[in-house]
Amino acid sequence: MTTASEASSGKTHRDENFPVASWLIHPRHRPAILAFYRFVRAADDVADHATLAPAAKLALLDRLEATLTGQSDGEPAGVALREALAARGLAPRHVQDLLTAFRMDVTKLSYADWDDLMGYCRYSAMPVGRFVLDVHGEPHSTWVASDALCAALQVINHLQDCAADYRNLHRVYIPRDALAAGDSTPGELGLPAASAGLLSAIRGLARRTDDLLRQAAPLPIQVGDTRLALECAVIIRLARKLNAWLQKRDPLRQRVHLRPVGIVGLTLFGLLEGALGRRGRGRS
């Protein structure tokens, strides 16, 4: 395998748990965000490939970064994003931060504690929100709430997929100290149902994620672009629902992903909440 495109999983932005450049985003911003997504998806597929050796994965990630920074034209996703960044006058810093996270996925299979996990989210999740905000010309003061939201989404994804990550990738994103506190072990992620200790660890992390979502709550009011603000409000509403499920359900044996009808309903509630918040912002 010599190119990142050969490692493609076939997933698109429509397959993600949370909206990516949905119809709420203004059409002038969607191409840049989708170019960003396609590059990140290519890198993610490399890092998650089932049979590639770690050295081969790291080489392909380096190849993607070389295309992004103009040292080669070997990866179409890199060329497209490089052009999109140039058209906007944006630096590749957020994308390079994500590549750091993908390299961590290749070389680091577990995390010591919550702070260690948040250090990973600093590279794996927060740059996504920062990039979207930069595309919209939003001030850096919005990064605090955005960082909290993106970290929350990352943890929710990790908890939803904890069994598959363990079985397929040998990765454990539930911190070691959380497992130890419940007298649980990583191997329990391979069982048909979670033990009491593993459930305690999962639910404890979900409760900490509630704190992140509370920190993220001001984002739809802080963002200047109304369409982006409404998208943020929808994402927060979806995240709250999923995180509530993770505090009640067992992700090893129960569904913790939204069905289309649920997404539609929560989207409508999110839009309403976002619109009401924006009215308050306008009055203030």
C-alpha positions as CSV (number, residue, x, y, z in Angstrom):
1,M,0.0,0.0,0.0
2,T,1.7,3.2,-1.2
3,T,-1.0,5.9,-1.0
4,A,-3.5,6.9,1.7
5,S,-6.4,6.6,-0.7
6,E,-5.7,2.8,-0.8
7,A,-6.5,2.6,2.9
8,S,-10.0,4.2,2.5
9,S,-12.8,2.8,4.5
10,G,-15.4,4.3,2.2
11,K,-16.9,6.4,5.0
12,T,-18.2,9.9,4.1
13,H,-19.3,12.9,6.2
14,R,-22.8,11.5,6.2
15,D,-21.6,8.5,8.2
16,E,-20.4,10.5,11.2
17,N,-22.2,10.6,14.6
18,F,-22.5,14.4,14.5
19,P,-23.2,16.8,11.6
20,V,-20.4,17.7,9.3
21,A,-21.0,20.8,7.1
22,S,-24.8,20.2,7.2
23,W,-27.3,22.3,5.3
24,L,-27.2,24.8,8.1
25,I,-23.6,25.9,7.1
26,H,-23.6,28.6,4.5
27,P,-22.7,27.2,1.0
28,R,-19.7,29.5,0.8
29,H,-18.1,27.7,3.8
30,R,-19.0,24.1,2.9
31,P,-16.3,23.4,0.3
32,A,-13.5,24.3,2.7
33,I,-15.0,22.3,5.6
34,L,-15.6,19.3,3.3
35,A,-12.0,19.5,2.0
36,F,-10.8,19.4,5.6
37,Y,-13.1,16.5,6.4
38,R,-11.9,14.4,3.4
39,F,-8.3,14.9,4.4
40,V,-8.9,14.1,8.0
41,R,-11.0,11.0,7.0
42,A,-8.1,9.8,4.8
43,A,-5.7,10.2,7.7
44,D,-8.1,8.5,10.1
45,D,-8.6,5.6,7.8
46,V,-4.8,5.1,7.7
47,A,-4.5,5.2,11.5
48,D,-7.4,2.7,11.9
49,H,-6.5,0.3,9.1
50,A,-6.8,-3.3,10.3
51,T,-3.8,-4.8,8.6
52,L,-1.2,-2.0,8.0
53,A,1.9,-2.2,10.2
54,P,2.5,0.8,12.4
55,A,5.6,1.9,10.4
56,A,3.5,1.8,7.2
57,K,0.8,3.9,8.8
58,L,3.2,6.5,10.0
59,A,4.8,6.7,6.6
60,L,1.4,7.3,4.9
61,L,0.6,10.0,7.5
62,D,3.9,11.7,6.7
63,R,3.0,11.4,3.0
64,L,-0.3,13.2,3.7
65,E,1.4,15.9,5.6
66,A,4.0,16.4,2.8
67,T,1.2,16.9,0.3
68,L,-0.6,19.3,2.7
69,T,2.5,21.5,3.1
70,G,3.4,21.5,-0.6
71,Q,6.3,19.2,-0.6
72,S,4.5,16.8,-2.9
73,D,1.3,16.3,-4.8
74,G,1.0,12.6,-4.0
75,E,-2.3,12.6,-2.2
76,P,-5.4,14.2,-3.8
77,A,-7.0,14.9,-0.4
78,G,-3.9,16.8,0.6
79,V,-3.8,18.8,-2.6
80,A,-7.5,19.8,-2.3
81,L,-7.1,20.9,1.3
82,R,-3.9,22.8,0.6
83,E,-5.7,24.7,-2.2
84,A,-8.7,25.4,0.1
85,L,-6.5,26.7,2.8
86,A,-4.6,29.0,0.4
87,A,-7.9,30.4,-1.0
88,R,-8.9,31.3,2.6
89,G,-5.5,32.5,3.7
90,L,-5.5,29.9,6.5
91,A,-2.4,28.0,7.9
92,P,-2.4,24.2,8.1
93,R,-1.8,24.3,11.9
94,H,-5.1,22.7,12.9
95,V,-4.7,19.9,10.4
96,Q,-1.2,19.2,11.5
97,D,-2.5,19.0,15.1
98,L,-4.9,16.3,14.0
99,L,-2.1,14.4,12.3
100,T,-0.3,14.4,15.6
101,A,-3.4,12.7,17.1
102,F,-3.4,10.1,14.3
103,R,0.2,9.3,15.0
104,M,-0.7,8.9,18.7
105,D,-3.4,6.5,17.6
106,V,-0.7,4.4,15.9
107,T,1.7,4.4,18.8
108,K,-0.3,4.9,22.0
109,L,-2.9,2.3,22.9
110,S,-4.1,3.5,26.3
111,Y,-4.3,6.6,28.6
112,A,-3.4,7.0,32.2
113,D,-6.1,9.3,33.5
114,W,-8.6,12.0,32.5
115,D,-5.9,14.7,32.0
116,D,-4.0,12.3,29.7
117,L,-7.2,11.7,27.7
118,M,-7.8,15.5,27.5
119,G,-4.2,15.9,26.2
120,Y,-5.1,13.5,23.4
121,C,-8.4,15.5,22.7
122,R,-6.3,18.6,22.4
123,Y,-5.0,17.1,19.2
124,S,-7.7,14.7,18.1
125,A,-10.8,16.9,18.6
126,M,-10.3,20.5,19.5
127,P,-8.6,21.4,16.2
128,V,-11.8,20.5,14.3
129,G,-13.9,23.1,16.0
130,R,-11.1,25.7,15.8
131,F,-10.8,25.1,12.1
132,V,-14.5,25.5,11.5
133,L,-14.5,28.7,13.6
134,D,-11.5,30.1,11.6
135,V,-13.3,29.4,8.3
136,H,-16.2,31.5,9.6
137,G,-13.9,34.3,10.8
138,E,-14.9,33.8,14.4
139,P,-12.7,35.3,17.2
140,H,-10.4,33.0,19.1
141,S,-12.4,33.8,22.3
142,T,-14.9,31.2,21.0
143,W,-12.2,28.5,21.3
144,V,-12.8,27.8,25.0
145,A,-16.4,26.7,24.6
146,S,-15.6,25.0,21.3
147,D,-12.7,23.0,22.8
148,A,-15.0,21.8,25.5
149,L,-17.7,20.7,23.0
150,C,-15.2,18.9,20.7
151,A,-13.6,17.1,23.7
152,A,-17.1,16.0,24.8
153,L,-17.9,14.7,21.4
154,Q,-14.6,12.8,21.3
155,V,-15.2,11.1,24.7
156,I,-18.8,10.2,23.7
157,N,-17.5,8.6,20.5
158,H,-14.9,6.7,22.6
159,L,-17.5,5.4,25.0
160,Q,-19.9,4.5,22.3
161,D,-17.3,2.5,20.4
162,C,-15.2,1.2,23.4
163,A,-15.8,-2.4,22.6
164,A,-15.1,-2.1,18.8
165,D,-12.0,0.0,19.5
166,Y,-10.7,-2.8,21.8
167,R,-11.6,-5.7,19.5
168,N,-10.5,-4.2,16.2
169,L,-7.7,-1.8,17.1
170,H,-6.5,-2.9,20.6
171,R,-7.1,0.7,21.8
172,V,-8.5,1.6,25.2
173,Y,-9.6,5.2,25.6
174,I,-11.1,4.5,29.0
175,P,-8.3,5.7,31.3
176,R,-6.4,3.2,33.3
177,D,-7.2,4.9,36.6
178,A,-10.9,4.8,35.9
179,L,-10.7,1.0,35.2
180,A,-8.7,0.4,38.3
181,A,-11.1,2.3,40.5
182,G,-13.8,-0.2,39.5
183,D,-11.5,-3.2,39.8
184,S,-12.0,-3.6,36.0
185,T,-9.5,-4.5,33.3
186,P,-9.2,-3.6,29.6
187,G,-9.9,-7.3,28.7
188,E,-13.5,-6.8,29.9
189,L,-14.2,-4.7,26.8
190,G,-14.2,-7.9,24.8
191,L,-17.0,-9.4,26.8
192,P,-20.7,-9.5,25.6
193,A,-21.8,-7.3,28.5
194,A,-20.0,-4.8,30.8
195,S,-19.2,-5.8,34.3
196,A,-20.3,-3.6,37.2
197,G,-16.8,-2.1,37.5
198,L,-16.6,-1.3,33.8
199,L,-20.1,0.3,33.8
200,S,-19.0,2.4,36.7
201,A,-15.9,3.6,34.8
202,I,-18.0,4.4,31.6
203,R,-20.7,6.3,33.6
204,G,-18.1,8.2,35.6
205,L,-16.5,9.4,32.3
206,A,-19.9,10.3,30.9
207,R,-20.6,12.4,34.1
208,R,-17.3,14.2,33.5
209,T,-18.4,14.8,29.9
210,D,-21.6,16.5,31.3
211,D,-19.2,19.1,32.7
212,L,-17.6,19.6,29.3
213,L,-21.1,20.1,27.7
214,R,-21.9,22.7,30.4
215,Q,-18.7,24.5,29.4
216,A,-19.7,24.3,25.8
217,A,-23.3,25.6,26.3
218,P,-22.4,29.3,25.7
219,L,-21.0,28.6,22.2
220,P,-24.2,29.1,20.2
221,I,-24.5,32.6,21.7
222,Q,-20.8,33.5,21.4
223,V,-20.6,32.6,17.7
224,G,-21.4,35.5,15.3
225,D,-22.5,33.5,12.3
226,T,-26.1,32.6,12.9
227,R,-26.1,29.5,10.8
228,L,-23.0,28.1,12.5
229,A,-24.5,29.0,15.9
230,L,-27.6,26.9,15.1
231,E,-25.4,24.0,14.0
232,C,-23.6,24.2,17.3
233,A,-26.9,24.2,19.2
234,V,-28.0,21.1,17.3
235,I,-24.7,19.3,18.0
236,I,-24.9,20.1,21.7
237,R,-28.5,18.8,21.9
238,L,-27.5,15.5,20.2
239,A,-24.5,15.2,22.5
240,R,-26.6,15.7,25.6
241,K,-28.9,12.9,24.5
242,L,-26.1,10.4,23.7
243,N,-24.3,11.2,26.9
244,A,-27.5,10.7,29.0
245,W,-27.8,7.2,27.4
246,L,-24.2,6.4,28.3
247,Q,-25.0,7.0,31.9
248,K,-27.9,4.5,31.7
249,R,-27.0,1.9,29.0
250,D,-24.3,-0.7,28.5
251,P,-22.5,0.2,25.3
252,L,-21.2,-3.4,25.0
253,R,-24.7,-4.8,24.6
254,Q,-27.1,-1.9,24.0
255,R,-27.5,0.6,21.3
256,V,-26.1,4.1,22.1
257,H,-26.3,5.6,18.6
258,L,-29.2,7.7,17.4
259,R,-31.6,6.5,14.7
260,P,-32.5,8.9,11.9
261,V,-35.9,9.7,13.4
262,G,-34.3,10.6,16.7
263,I,-31.7,12.8,15.0
264,V,-34.5,14.7,13.2
265,G,-36.4,15.3,16.5
266,L,-33.4,16.4,18.4
267,T,-32.3,18.6,15.5
268,L,-35.6,20.4,15.7
269,F,-35.2,20.9,19.5
270,G,-31.7,22.1,19.0
271,L,-32.7,24.6,16.4
272,L,-35.4,25.9,18.7
273,E,-33.0,26.3,21.6
274,G,-30.5,27.9,19.4
275,A,-32.9,30.4,17.9
276,L,-34.2,31.4,21.4
277,G,-30.7,31.8,22.6
278,R,-29.9,34.0,19.6
279,R,-32.9,36.2,20.4
280,G,-31.5,36.8,23.8
281,R,-28.2,37.6,22.3
282,G,-29.8,40.1,20.0
283,R,-31.6,41.9,22.9
284,S,-28.4,42.0,25.0
